Amino acid sequence: MPLWLAATLSAALFQCWRTALQQKLRGKLSLNAAAVVRYLYGVPPGLALVGLWWWLSGSPLPSFGPWALFLCLVGGVLQIFGTIFLISSFAPRGFAVGTAYSKTEAIQGAVFAVILLGEHIPPLAWAGVGLGVCAVLWLSMAGQVRSIGEALRATAQPAALFGIAAGACFGLTGIAIRAANQDLAAADTVLGALCTLVITNAMQTVMQGGWLLVREPASLRQVFSNWRNAAPVGLLSAFGSACWFTGFALAPVALVRSVGQVEIIFTLAFGRWYLKEPLKQRDVIGALLIVTSVVIVILS
């Protein structure tokens, strides 16, 4: 199995797991506090991963120039805004629609990659990306809309617009991180990706942590007082982001984002076997379509 594929599948699993834990934490912390946890508590595990890979590989640590640092900053800001847009899409009756349209990040990321990075994506891969996006829309919106006309009208809802904006931010985040890794030209690509992760997470901690310090000082204290619940979220976030960043460094953004859609399958599996939720027919159909799209992307 190619390393980028293994990293992307692992990233989807870690992200699903981290989201489940973060939902629990959300009941104890404010929105911004719950968000900063993944960055703040993700930096120490990230540093540990850098040290471990550096020791195992024996490769020199990469040197970050101004452009690479700027791209890390841009990627960090885009990820923060993507999260804000995604949560803003969760308005009453807008959860399914917002979530669905945020998952267009795969197709948006593919377009951005072609325009900004000049990446070449085979026609078969485009078909796989498109099928994956359609499968996610099916899973998220089945039962919510009953016709193509309703689906088109749903696109004009604020939830959909926020979801599309979130997808754009997440797609551009992958572009910025991949460009930062390319600028590094590290002797060891994985080591470069891990270093990029730590730098980006540190910047995000300063930015969103600074916001908390100024606007929500009480919430910042809660971030530290709830460290027992927050630390696992940061650990899983670090592992997941390390895998995402490795995938972005080794393969085109469109392929990584498309394969990453298997997160939906992990979520369905978690609900079925852990929460004992019954699977509906549309869940099975959507899962099969996602698996098919991933196979098409891999074959490309």
HELIX and SHEET records of a PDB file:
HELIX    1   1 LEU A    3  ARG A   26  1                                  24    
HELIX    2   2 LEU A   31  LEU A   40  1                                  10    
HELIX    3   3 VAL A   43  SER A   57  1                                  15    
HELIX    4   4 PRO A   66  SER A   88  1                                  23    
HELIX    5   5 PHE A   95  SER A  102  1                                   8    
HELIX    6   6 GLU A  105  PHE A  112  1                                   8    
HELIX    7   7 ALA A  113  LEU A  117  3                                   5    
HELIX    8   8 PRO A  123  MET A  141  1                                  19    
HELIX    9   9 ILE A  148  ALA A  154  1                                   7    
HELIX   10  10 PRO A  158  LEU A  184  1                                  27    
HELIX   11  11 THR A  189  ARG A  215  1                                  27    
HELIX   12  12 PRO A  217  SER A  225  1                                   9    
HELIX   13  13 TRP A  227  LEU A  250  1                                  24    
HELIX   14  14 VAL A  253  VAL A  259  1                                   7    
HELIX   15  15 GLY A  260  VAL A  262  5                                   3    
HELIX   16  16 GLU A  263  TRP A  273  1                                  11    
HELIX   17  17 GLN A  281  LEU A  299  1                                  19    
END                                                                             
